[in-house]
Amino acid sequence: MTPLPFARIGAWLFEAALPLWAERGLDRVHGGFVESLNLDGGPAPSPFKRVRVAARQTYVFAHAASLGWAPGRDLSRQGAAHLDSLYQGPAQGWPRRLAPDNAILDPTPDLYDLAFILFAYAWRGRIDAGARAGAERALDFIEAHMRAPAGGFWPSTPPGAFQLQNPHMHLLEACLAAFETYQAPRFQDLAHEIVRLFKTKFFDGRTLCETFAPDWARAPGEAGRIIEPGHHFEWAWILAQYARLTGADMRDEIVRLIEFAERYGVNPEMGMTVQSVRDDGAPLDSSSRIWPNTERIKAHLALYETIGADPRAAVAQSANLLLDVYLAAPTPGLWIDHFIAGAPAPGPAPASSFYHLFLAFSEVLRLERALS
């Protein structure tokens, strides 16, 4: 069996990616973080900055600091201070999109972004107890302004015509991280609520729907049939964390999520995880972004910790695919974000993908002793 590339993963993270993004990924003029870097390592011009990127990068540096990477302590402090500065008060929360000089372009409260703001404060709290105030503010806003009458939360305000599972998935992830950090019952209570939605609405025992009507019926037509294998993998890992922290038995759900994604969502020739399939397994978008491949790694590690299934074949395949193909950018520490028909799509390396890479690779390193 192919051994897991622990040394290569550690070197890429701590010797290439983290130093590069610490040096070139910060907006040293206006504050916050850049949206992306060109593959030669230079800045990629963008007419906007997303608040979710600020939150994700704050998480990355806070998690790195908790693993002993000393620069992450100050970098995550800067990130949390930037998020603090963007808070518009209890009636408005955080904006969605900024101009390059941090002026607000889009003030819309967005559940997906708010989930990552909470996630950032949860991880910053592991090295700075003062970050709890930001986590509480984020959850206060979500509870006060985003609740939907049929359960769960609207993806943004004002409400639109559809509901989405994906922001709830990340809100669950953030609540679990915040509960583990702060041990406040409100974070666990909301995690329980979202898992109930998962069991009763999102997941039918075989497939995880993306889009719903406001009453949580699956969206009509083809919209309700779109399945993203990467989200199957991602939910499997998050549910394993829920089980670890609450004692709930999520084995059946984790196994079923992974079974469908493996059967229909992984290209058997190249090992790439595809973007989307239909609920009957028929391919829809067979291109592959970097993030579903990181989620496949996490899912098989979760399966290992849940039922003892040997993860090494799948993890080695996806980890080596990432290292040899997606991370084979001209500048070490960057990535090719998207492959179409096996060929790299043009474009810079988006900062938003570092969250996926860092979390997946840190999970591999956490289990190095057990899997060596």
Buried (B, 14 or more C-beta within 10 A) or exposed (E): EEEBBBEBBBBBBBEBBBBBBBEBBBBEEEBBBBBBBBBEBEBBEBEEBBBBBBBBBBBBBBBBBBEEBEBBBEBBBBBBBBBEEBBEEEEBBBBBBBEBEBEBBBEBBBBBBBBBBBBBBBBBBBBBEEBBEBBBBBBEBBEEBBEBEEBBBBBBBEBEEBBBBBBBBBBBBBBBBBBBBBEBEBBBEBBEBBBEBBEEBBBEEEBBBBBBBBEBEBBEEEBBBBBBBBBBBBBBBBBBBBBBBBEBEBBEBBBBBBEBBBEBBBBEEBBBBBBBBBBEEEEBEBBBBBBBBBBBBBBBBBBBBBEEBEBBEBBBBBBBBBBEBBBEBEBBBBBBBBBEEEEBEEEBBBBBBBBBBBBBBBBBBEBEEEBE
